[in-house]
Structure formats: structure tokens, C-alpha cells
Amino acid sequence: MKKIVVFYSLDGNTRFAAGVIAQEIGADILELKPEKDIPRKGFIKYLWGGRQVFMKEAPALLPFEKNPEDYDMLAIGTPVWAWRYAPAVESFLKKAHLKNKRIALFCCHGGSRGKTFEKMKERLSGNEIVGMIDLMEPLRMGREKAKEKLVKWAHTI
């Protein structure tokens, strides 16, 4: 089975989780990169990120290095912005034609995952969701504990 971990990360938390998952399941990695990303520092990032979510924006992404349609199983990761998945992930879901795939979902957040998984599952209808996991700021709250949780989860998907 051909596997890939697809993710967007602004602060590095989701990138950390994606790396652990990819290593555990023997998957390729595809990082989603917007042509123009929001600021990474300061309070302004929350305003711009929240605005993108509420306005249902889907920023243009740089070309993919790998074709996600070539994979049987995908783990898709996102930070949580305004209780939803990041707009870059929305762009990916619009661009990639994913049907009849095995999909695992993961997210990183600073408070609550909100409706992140529910909204992602709606967008991914026609696929089999094989697992979901959320993490509270793993880079700040404890890498080792987060890694243990991810490793254990990875063996279930």
C-alpha cells in the first residue's frame, strides 16, 4: 500500500506530527505551501488566519512535489484555525481528487479542535476515514509525550 502524509503547518506543530507519523507508517511527505502565506509572528497571524477561515478563502498553493492521487492511504494534517482546518488544506482538498482512499486525520491546536474533523470528513466523503488524532501544541506542551501518542496512534491506522 502506497502511503503519504499531507500537511500544512504555520508554527511547526503540524510539521512535527507529520514527521513522526510518516516515519512510523513508512510514508512519503507532502507539505502544502501557499504561494503567499500569512505572517508567522505576532497577533496579526490570528487575524489573517481567522479571516481566511471565516471568508472561506482557499489560497493558491505552490505545485505539489508528489501527486496525492497516486497513493492508497493519506494522513492529512492541519493546524486548527478558528475551530476549523486551515485554508491551505481547503485548497488541497479542492485540488486533489480523492475518492476511495484510506484517510487518517490529524490536527494540532492551542485550545480546542472545534469542528475540524467533522468539516474535514464532510469534504472527504467517498473515502474511508481510518483514524483521527488531535494534539495540544506538541512543540510547547511536550514533544516526547506527543511523539508517544502519535506512535501509538500510527499503529492503529
C-alpha positions in Angstrom: 0.0 0.0 0.0 1.4 3.4 -1.0 1.2 6.0 1.8 1.7 9.7 2.1 1.4 12.3 4.8 0.0 15.6 3.6 0.0 18.6 5.8 0.1 22.4 6.3 2.0 23.9 9.2 2.5 27.6 10.2 4.2 27.3 13.6 5.8 23.8 13.2 3.5 21.8 15.4 1.7 20.0 12.5 5.1 19.6 10.7 6.4 17.8 13.8 3.4 15.5 14.0 3.6 14.8 10.2 7.2 13.8 10.5 6.5 11.3 13.4 3.6 9.8 11.5 5.4 9.5 8.2 8.3 7.7 9.9 6.1 5.3 11.8 4.0 4.2 8.8 6.7 4.4 6.2 5.1 7.2 4.2 6.2 9.9 1.8 5.6 13.5 2.8 3.9 16.4 1.0 4.0 19.8 2.7 1.3 22.2 1.5 2.9 25.6 0.8 0.7 28.6 -0.1 2.1 31.0 -2.8 1.6 33.7 -0.2 1.4 32.7 3.4 0.1 34.7 6.3 2.5 36.3 8.8 4.1 33.8 11.1 4.7 36.2 14.1 2.5 38.4 16.3 -1.2 38.8 16.8 -1.7 39.6 13.2 -1.4 36.0 12.2 -4.6 35.2 14.2 -6.5 38.0 12.5 -5.4 36.9 9.0 -5.8 33.2 9.6 -9.3 33.7 11.2 -10.3 36.0 8.3 -9.3 33.4 5.8 -11.4 30.7 7.6 -14.5 32.9 8.0 -14.3 34.2 4.4 -13.8 30.6 3.2 -10.7 31.5 1.3 -8.6 28.9 -0.4 -5.2 30.3 -1.0 -3.3 29.3 -4.1 -0.7 26.6 -3.4 2.7 26.0 -4.9 2.8 23.0 -7.2 2.8 19.6 -5.4 6.0 17.7 -5.4 4.0 14.4 -5.4 0.6 13.5 -6.8 -1.7 12.6 -3.9 -4.0 10.7 -6.2 -1.2 8.1 -6.7 -1.5 7.0 -3.1 -3.8 4.4 -1.5 -3.6 5.9 2.0 -3.2 9.5 3.1 -2.7 11.0 6.5 -3.9 14.7 6.3 -2.8 17.2 8.9 -3.7 20.7 9.8 -3.4 23.3 12.5 -6.8 24.4 13.9 -7.7 28.0 13.0 -11.0 29.4 14.3 -12.1 25.9 15.2 -11.7 24.7 11.6 -9.0 23.3 9.4 -6.5 25.7 7.8 -7.4 27.3 4.4 -4.3 25.8 2.8 -5.9 22.3 3.5 -9.1 23.5 1.9 -7.1 24.4 -1.2 -5.6 21.0 -1.2 -9.0 19.2 -0.8 -10.4 21.3 -3.7 -7.4 20.5 -6.0 -6.8 16.8 -5.2 -9.5 14.4 -6.4 -9.6 11.9 -3.5 -12.0 9.1 -3.8 -11.9 5.5 -2.4 -8.8 6.3 -0.4 -8.0 5.3 3.2 -7.6 8.6 5.1 -6.3 9.4 8.6 -6.8 12.9 10.0 -4.6 14.7 12.5 -4.6 18.3 13.8 -2.7 20.5 16.3 -4.4 23.2 18.3 -3.9 25.6 21.2 -7.3 25.1 22.8 -9.9 23.0 21.0 -10.1 21.2 17.8 -13.6 22.6 17.3 -15.3 21.1 14.2 -12.1 20.4 12.4 -12.6 16.7 11.9 -16.3 17.0 11.2 -15.7 19.5 8.5 -12.8 17.5 7.0 -14.9 14.3 7.0 -17.7 16.2 5.1 -15.2 17.3 2.4 -13.7 13.8 2.2 -16.9 11.9 1.6 -16.4 8.9 -0.6 -13.3 7.9 1.3 -12.7 5.7 4.3 -11.7 7.6 7.4 -9.4 5.2 9.3 -8.4 7.3 12.3 -8.3 10.7 13.9 -6.0 12.3 16.5 -5.5 15.8 17.8 -2.6 17.3 19.8 -2.3 20.3 22.0 0.7 22.3 20.8 3.2 19.5 20.9 6.2 21.7 20.5 5.3 23.7 23.6 3.5 21.1 25.7 6.0 18.2 25.4 7.5 16.6 22.3 8.2 13.3 23.9 4.6 12.8 25.2 3.2 13.9 21.8 5.5 11.5 20.0 4.5 8.6 22.1 0.8 9.4 21.5 1.5 9.7 17.7 3.5 6.5 17.5 0.8 4.5 19.3 -1.9 6.0 17.1 0.1 5.4 13.9 0.0 1.7 14.5 -3.8 1.8 14.5 -4.3 3.3 11.1 
